[in-house]
Amino acid sequence: MGHYGTGFTINAKMRKSFLSFEPPSDRLCELRLQGKFRNITLISTCAPTEDRPDTIKDEFYDQLS
């Protein structure tokens, strides 16, 4: 779990399909699950609020891309 509260809670059934978990930053994390026909990627984010400096917001959106 990241500093800003990004993360996932999965149940036992989802755990069987677990492929990977990557937290590229404190504000982003990615969970990969094996699907029946395709793999599934879930992304959890905590975007900076409007009052944060533009540099922080730009960095976040660059990482999200």
Buried (B, 14 or more C-beta within 10 A) or exposed (E): EBEBEBEBEBEEEBEEBEEEEEBEBEBBBBBBBEEEEEEEEEEBBBEBEEEEEEEEBEBBEEEEE
